[in-house]
């Protein structure tokens, strides 16, 4: 990869598959939109185009976020952490929808808190769906 | 592991090492504090004790956040994403310091934006240190 030779990319600690987790955060609300993965080329193209590009592990190819839905993520800031093994991008989320379910954020499953008051009940918690579906997915992906 | 038999833990998609990335977010400011990893036992203990417990990949053992520094993370909410392969915890960060460098957040390295206006300069970007060191690390770890 061309991007491997670039100093600020070489500084990063990619995992043994050549990937880093990348967190997308709304630059205005600070809402965490999603976590996906980037390789060196995805990160380089993200910086070059100022739009989020990930590496799709399921499709094994670059994933230009919004390529089908139009819900692109415009880059406002890029950070890494003290270990240089995670990327944080602050983005403007086009359409306000980052999740394929039509929600603002992919993190819409909340561990039910109502039952956590009694420790004996911890084994029976559930992931509750929350947050509003802003657009039916069948109208997002034509 | 005992925790493997619990329904809401079995619902999650751990990676082949039995781990999930876990993002810690300040429950008040929405600041992203850090990303670490959890296995089933770490997550179960996090819920049971209402304090963040991670799996340390370098030390290969449970890492009760704040066990040395006192900077524990008190759990306010736990979420997962649409793929159930990432955990998001909203926490109250004791001492306001999550990073071993003495900063609020581990994400204090920002890709220099001043040079991104000309695409030819992308190869010469640097990771700039930013954010205030709130406490000298030598006073955090006795």
Interface residues (C-beta under 8 A of the other chain):
Chain A: X6 X7 X8 X11 X21 X23 X25 X29 X30 X31 X32 X34 X35 X44 X47 X48 X50 X77 X78 X79 X80 X81 X82 X83 X84 X86 X88 X99 X100 X101 X106 X107 X108 X109 X110 X111 X113 X116 X119 X122 X123 X124 X125 X126 X127
Chain B: X6 X7 X8 X11 X21 X23 X25 X29 X30 X31 X32 X34 X35 X44 X47 X48 X50 X77 X78 X79 X80 X81 X82 X83 X84 X86 X88 X99 X100 X101 X106 X107 X108 X109 X110 X111 X113 X116 X119 X122 X123 X124 X125 X126 X127
